[in-house]
Structure formats: C-alpha cells, structure tokens
C-alpha cells in the first residue's frame, strides 16, 4: 500500500483499486489507530483517530481531493505535500 503523505505522525496510504474496494478512500494511521475515509464525502468508513488527528486528515483530504481522486482512477501513486 503506497504511502501518499506523512505529517504530524500521521501516515496516509491508498490501496490499489479492486472491484470490491470502493468507494474511493484513503487510510490514515496515527500510532495504533487507523481510519478509512471516503475521498468524496469525508465520511469515516471504518476505524477511528483521535479528534485532532482526524481533523487534520479531513483538512488534508480537502486540500488534495482532486489529486487523490485522480490517483484512485489512474493508480499512478505519488507523494503529496504534507499538511503545513
């Protein structure tokens, strides 16, 4: 699973697309916690993060939503800038 970004101890990853692996989403890891977040809605699909980390992940998704959706479609993964 490629690492897309790292910031403030949070690791953002995206799985390779598979038919049963929808909707488009990312996985964010922070310590022992993990969450899957839908790219189009920001809805938590599974897991949880502490509130502050979750807020940062949602803000980061908002900034990079177009690039993330493009990566999901093309499966051409690249590093994206961290949250500053």
N, C-alpha and C positions, 0 to 999 in steps of 0.2 A: 504494500500500500504506500504510494508515494507521499512524501512529506511536502506539503504545499507552502507552509509557513510555520515559523516559531516566534513567539513573543510572550514576554512576561511568564515564562514557564508553561505556556500553552503550546501544544503541538497540533497542527491542523493537517489532516490527511484526507485522501479521497481514494476509495476503492475503484478498481477497474469496473466499468459498467458491465452488468449482466442483466438478462431479461428479468430475473426476479429481484433485482437490486434497485428498485425505484421507490419513491421519487428521487430526483437529483438531490444529493445531500453531501455533507462533509462530516467527518468525525473529528471531534476535538478532545484531546486528552490533557488533563491537568492533574498531576500527581497520580493518585489511584482512581480518579474519577474520569468517566468518559461519557460523551453525549454525541448523538447523531442529530443533526439539524438540517431540515429541508431548506434548500437554497432559495426557492421561490417564495416561501411563506414565512420562513424563520421559525416554523413550528418544531418543537422537540419531538423527534420520532422515537427515541429511546434514551435512557440514561439520564444523568444529571451532572451539573457542575455547580460549584458554589456560586451564589448570585453575582458577585463581582466578576468572576471569570466568565460566566455566561453572558453578562452584559458586554464584555469586551469581544467575545466571539460574535455576538449578533451585530455589533458595530462593525467589526472587520468584514463580516459577510456582506453587510450593506455597502461598504466601500468597494468590494471586489466582486459583487454579484454577477455582473456581466462576464467577467473573465472566468469565474468559476463555472458558470453555465456553459460557456464555450468549451472549457476543459472537459466537462461532463460529456458534451456532444462529440467532441473530436478524439477524446482520450489522449490528447497531447498535453501531458502534465508539465508544469513549470513552477518555479518558485515565485511566490507573490510577496510584495513588501509586507513587513510586519506592521502591526498597529503601533503608531508612534505616540 
